[in-house]
């Protein structure tokens, strides 16, 4: 079968190579999936660059954590799935849970084996490409907004930074929950697309560098109840100022470097909190999927690439031109 692998020790995209591996067979309690689509996340750029949390990969590893396909065969003891079922894999697999794409082999392959409890059925209204966008970005946002000390309620305000996969899911989930959504971008064209999807307020952070002040202005001085911070330490100082009393700053991204005072003092008088988010568990994916089915939600796929053009998909991701998710068809 055809696969892509990230070579052991690689620190650049040159280490992403097409190769062949023997097709696996499902063991007891396992499901063999013919992969049909996989999607990219920012972590995948960090992995191929050798800059992910654990450093370069320690063995040749099939990349990507997000993928969907159809069941090709089931192992003994599997009763919940049958050949032909459309399924999407959870971000983490096994017990203890480990992430696909690193350290586990991921989804950029023609066939993959998963434990039966690591798969979910794809809603009837959703394509393989759409389903493949859910495991990391979608579940991350669902965890951030709907779980933890304070879950999102109708009428509250969500501020989300940027227009990548996580932020667009924050916009979609915020709107189906009945929230007001404020979104930022450096592109007016992307902001217009976000507005057409229901964003209540759009801020260009290039022309409005003090965007945290604009958030306060738009909320009558109250600030946002939930801030989805995809920038990381470079945007946290402004997120601290933009969050409202009792609000939550969910730290999701690691894309920016320190810029400004990182001390949490602005949070203290507001009784606000910072919460680190690393995707989520199966229970979060289950909750997200129920909301998707009820609301007939369609994830935003910016662009698809054929399997053989996987390196080009990585380059497009790195260019940050995308709006929503990037998908590789298999």
Secondary structure, DSSP 8 states (H G I E B T S, - for coil): -EEEEE-TT--SGGGEEEEE-------TTEEEEEEEEEE--HHHHHHHTT-STT-S-SS-B---SEEEEEEEEE-TT--S--TT-EEEE-SEETTTTEEBTTTB--S-BSEEEEEGGGEEE--TT--HHHHTTIIIIIHHHHHHHHSSSS---TT-EEEEESSBHHHHHHHHHHHHTT-EEEEEES-HHHHHHHHHTT-SEEEETTT-S-HHHHHHHHTTT--EEEEEE-S-HHHHHHHHHHEEEEEEEEE----S---S---THHHHTTT-EEEE-----HHHHHHHHHHHHHHT----EEEEEEGGGHHHHHHHHHHT--SBEEEEE-
